[in-house]
Amino acid sequence: MENQFFIDTGTLSPEALARKHQLETDPSSRKNHMEYLPEMEQIDSDICSRVIGQMDSYEYSRYTARDVKDALEHETCSIEDFKALLSPAAEPFLEEMAQRARLETSRHFGNTVYLFTPLYIANYCENYCVYCGFNCYNHIRRMKLTMEQIEQEMKVIADSGMEEILILTGESHQMSDIKYIGEACKLARNYFRMVGLEIYPVNTEDYRYLHQCGADYVTVFQETYDADTYESLHLLGHKRVWPYRFDAQERALMGGMRGAACSALLGLSDFRRDALASALHVYYLQRKYPHAELSLSCPRLRPIINNDRINPLDVHEKQLCQMICAYRIFLPFVGITVSSRESAAFRNGIVKIAATKVSAGVSTGIGDHESKYSGKESESLQGDEQFEINDNRSLDAMYQDIAGEGLQPVLNDYLYV
């Protein structure tokens, strides 16, 4: 697996190349990925042990067609039913699963589909995650937007009609500190009704500060819930600490965030186990924090700069559809986001079945929304993107396509008084 991800580059200094090679080939040179750093908050929670206990005991090959049929006949989907729906035995029942998922989606969300767009404000990163275009050893154009540039990007996006934004950074505590992110949230509140964050995990009080600055919810990709695979893919930086990342959503809710989203990056490890763990992460959070608005994202790996060989291994569209339908049947009230990593055709189809939220007008680069939205060339250097997107439709095109499917595109459903 590692050979699929590692990036060959001659742009690093001899010392950096030597360190990179050492991290890749000598596990003893890496810090313990289960050991917290001194500044990292540890919370008292049993959610991690419950999720991983279920994942470790999941033997999906033992489920049969009878198990799948029983799961689809039950009015309420249990954890055991969900395991059957994720198993290979469920693949021949995809049509039946889609029908059940469509029914649950219609029952709890009507025919609405929510729209948002991401805004990357910096791509500096201190981590070496071998599959990510932002990783500290990848030779890309780095950029951090000033507050003036962030506001200009937000104006351009807001002028398109978008009312929800997701602010993202690379994981650099030095270049994108909490105050910088907080100031971006304050600006975003002037232009958007909903403000989400996808940043490095922080402590409860930092989440509380960011919420006070205007952030509504937090998205954190666990990447993979398999701690051993995680160790082999995250070789350097704060992100290497697996348990601290796992508890990020709970710390965010403890800090007052209205909502949180969980996800694995499908294709890094066994996707069935990661799908089970992602859903159970939400399931247990939902029971502990019943007031929280929880959701699932369903991203697959995409190629990155300097490595176009990256792909989501055995997670094909059929498997992705099965997983999303299983999510909806198991967690009927939970939002499900399908990003621009997927094709327009897939997203047009899945919103009619189970997905409730999609991105539009997407760029994963830094500082290029003005050129992307208006056709004007940006005066500043643009920072390179995190990964290649697969669906580059504008908000207007996405809105029209969704409406054309007989669905209702929704830009915002919150009123602040």
N, C-alpha and C positions, 0 to 999 in steps of 0.2 A: 504493500500500500504506500509506503513512504516514497518509493521511486516515482509514483504517480504525481506527487505533490512537490517534491524538492525542486527549487529553481536554480538553474545553473546561470551564474552571472559573473562576468569578469570586471564589473564596475566597482567592486569593493576593494578596499585596501588589503594587502597581504595579511595583516593582522586580523581584519574582520573576516576574511575568507577562512583563515585558520580557525577562528572561534566558531564560525558557522559550521564548518566541517566537524569540529569537535562535538558540538551540540547534537548534530545529526547522527554521529556514529558512536558516541560514548555516553550512554545513559548516566553514568556516574558523575558526569560533569554538570548535570542538570539538578536544580533544587527539587526537593521533595514536593510533588504536586499536591499532596494532601495536607501539607503543613501551612498554617496561616502565617502571614507576615505580621510583624508587631502592630502595624497600624490598622489591621483588618478586624472589624467587629465580629464576634462570634455570638450567635443567638441560640437560645434554647428551643429547639424545634425537633419534632420527630418526623417531619414530612419527608426529609431525605431518606431516612432509614426505611420508611414505608414504601416509598417509590422504588428504591433500589432492591429491596427485598422482593417485591413483585417482579421486577425486571429480571433479576438473577434466576428466579425460579420458572421463568416463562419458557416452556418448551413447545414452540408453536407447531412443530411437526406432529404432535400427538393429537391435534384436533382433526375431527372428521366432518364430512358433509352433514351428518346428523347434528353435530354440535352447532354448525352454522345455521341450519334450518331452525333449530330450537331457539337460537339467539334472535333470529328474525321474527319469530312468533311471539316472543315475550314482549309484554307491553313496556316494561322497564328493562333497560339494558344493564346487566350487572357487569362487574369487572371480568368475571369468567366469560360472559357472553362477548364482551369487547375483545378479549384475547382470541376467541374463535373467529371473530370478524376480521381480525388482523392477520390471521394465519393463511398459509397457502391454500388450505381447504376452502376458503371463501372466494377464491378467484373465479370459479365458475358461477358464482352467485352475484356477480357485480351488478347486473341489471336489477335484481331484487333489492340489493343494498341501496342502489341509487333511488329506487322508488320510495323506500322507507326513509332515506335521508331527505328526499325532496318533501315528503309529508311533514317531517319534523321541522324542517326549515320554514315551510309555509306556516305551520302552526305557531311558531315562536317569533318569526321575523317578518311574516307576511311575504311580500314580493320585493322587499327593499334590498338595495346593495349600497354600501357606504363607500365613499371615495376619499382618498387622501393622497398626499405626495410627500416623499422624503426630501429633506434638505441637508446635504452634507456640508458642514461648515469648516472642517479641518480633516486632513488625512495623515497627520503625523501619528506614529505608533511606536510604542516601546516593546511590543510583543513580537516573538517569532512564532507565528502560527503558519505552518508551512503551506496551507492551502489558500491564504488570504492575500489579495493584491496589496493591502496596506502594510504587510508585515515589515518589520524594521530592516530586513536584509534585502528587500526587493527594491530595485533601482527604478523609482518612479518620481514624477514631478510632485513635490510636496508643497502644500499651501495651507495657510490658516487665514480665514477671512477676518477682516476687521469688522467692528460693529457697523460701520457705515456700509461696508460691502454686504454684510448679513441683511441689513435693512433693505438694501436695494434688491437683493435676491427675493426677500419676502414680499416686497411691493410687486415685483413682476409676477410672482406666483399668485398673490391675492388678486391681482388684476384679472387673472384668468378665470376667477370665480371660485377657486378652491378655498375651503373654510377649515380644513384640518391639515396640519403639517406634522411631520415626524422629523425631529432634529437629530442628526447623527454626527459623530466625530470618530476619528481614529482613537485608539486607546493610549493616549499620552497624557499622563497627569501633569506633565510639565507644560506642554504646548496647549492643552485644552483643559485648564483647571476648572474647578467647580464654579468659581466666580465668573469665568468666561462663559461657561454654559448657562449659568443663571442669568447673565445679562442678555444672552440670546433668547432665553425664555421670556424675559420681560418685553423684548421687542416683538416677539411672536404674538404675545397676548394682544398687541395693538392691531394685529392684522387677521388673526384667526380665532375661531370659536373653540377649537380643540388643539392642544399642543401635546405631542408625545415626544418621548426621548428614547433613543437607542445609543447609549454611551457605556463606558466601562462601569462595572458595579461599584457602588459606593456604600458608605455606612448609613445607618438610619437617619442620623441628623443631617447628613448631606442631602438625602432624598427629601427630608422635611424642608430644607432650604430651597431646593429646586421646585418643590410644589408651591411654596410661598411665592416664588418668582413667576409662576404661571404654568408649570407642567402639570398635566392631568394624569398621564399614565406612562408606564415604563415597559419597554420590550427588552428582553435579554435572551439571546440565543445561548443555550447550554452547549451548543455545537454537537456533542455526543454525551449521552449519559453513561457510557461505558468508560469508567475512570482509567482503565489501562490503555485503551485506544486514545483517550484524551491526552494522556501523558506523552504518547509518541508523536502527537501532532502539535502540541503546544510546548515549545522547548525553552522559552525564555519570557520573562515579564510577569506582571501581576496576574495576567489572565491564566497563567499556568496553575494557579491555585484553584483546583476543581471545586471543593466544598464551598468556598467563599462565593463563587459564581452561582452555585446551585441556590443559595439562600437569598439571592439578590431581589427576586420578586417579593419575597416575604418581608425583607427589610424595607422595600419601597412602600408596601401597604402599611407597615408599622409607622413609616414616616408620613403617612397621610395621603399618599397617592390614591386617586380614585380607582385606578385600574392597573392591570399588569398583564403582560403577554409572555407565554412560554413557547419554546421551540427547540428542536434539534435541527442541525443542518444535514439534511438527508443525503446520504451517500458517503459520509465519513466512516460510518460503522454499520452494523446490522440495523437496517432501517425499521424492521418490525419491532425490535426491542426498543429502539429510540422512540418510535411512535407510541408504544405502550407507555414508556416513562414520561414522555411529554404530556400525554393526556392525563396520566395519574398525578403528575405534578399539579396540573390545573384542578383536577378532581379533589385532591386533598386540601389545596388552598381554598377552594370554593366552600368547603365544609368548615374550615377554620375562620374564614373571613367572608361570611355570606353577603355582606354589603358590597364587596368588591366587584368590579366589572372585569371579568377575566376572559382571555382569548388565547387562541392558538394560531401560530404562523406555520406555514408548510413549505419552507424553502428547500430547493435542491441546489447542489453545487453548480457553479457556473465557471467557465474559463476566466482567467485573470491575466493581467499584463505579465509578459515573460513566461507564461505557462498556459498554452491553449489545450494541453492534454487533459486538464482537469475535467472530470465528468462525474455524474452521480452514480457511478458503478451500476448496480442492478436495479436502481429505482427508476423504472420507466413510467410513462404516463399512466398506464393501466394500474400499476402498483400505487402511484400517487393518488389516483382517483379512489381506489379501494380504501386507502388510509383515511382520506378526507371524509368519505361516506361513513366509515367506522367512527371517526371522531364525532360526526353529527349525531349518529344514532346513540352513542354513549353519553354525549354531553350536549343535549338538545338546546340548552340556553346559551351556550358559549359562542362568542364570535369566532369566525374562522377567516383568516387572511391568506390570500394567494397573491404573491407579488409578481412583479414584472420579470422575474427569473423565468416564468413560464410563458408559453406562446399565447398569442391573442386567441387562437382557436380553442386552446385548453381553457383559458380563463372565461371565454364566452360560454363554454359548456358548463363549467363547474359552478358558476354563479346561479345557474338554473337548478342546481341540485343541492349544494351544501355550503358553498362559500358565501360569506356575508360582507366581505370587505376586500377591495382591490385598490392598488395604487395606479395613478395616472400621471402623465406628464413627467416621467421619472428621469432623473439623472443621478448616477452614483459618483460623478466627478465633483470637483470643487469650483464654485464660482462661474458656472456656465449657464445658469438659468436664463439670463438676459438674452444670450445668443440663441439658446434652444427655443425660448418662447416667442421672441420678437424678430429673430433673424439678424439682430445687430451683433457685431463682433465685440466681445468684451475687451476692454482696454487692459485688464490685468491678466497675468499669467494664470491659466487654469490648472488646477491640480488633477492628477490622474484619478480614474475611477477605481472603486473597490473590486468590481467584477463586471462582466458583460451582461447587459440586460437582454431580454428576449422579446419584450413587448414595449415598443416606444411610442405608443399612442398618446396623443395629447388628452387633456381633460375633456375637451369638446368632443373628440372622436370617441373616447371611452363612454362619455355620457350618452351620445347618440346610439352607440352599439348596444349598451345596456337597455336603453329605452326601446330599441328595436326588437329586443328579445321579450318584450312585454313586462319588463321589470321596472321598478322605480328607483332611479339613482338618487342617493341622498348625500348632500354635502354637509349637513349638520342637523342634529336633533336635540341640541342643548340650548336652553335659554338661561342666561346669567342675570340674576336680579339683585 
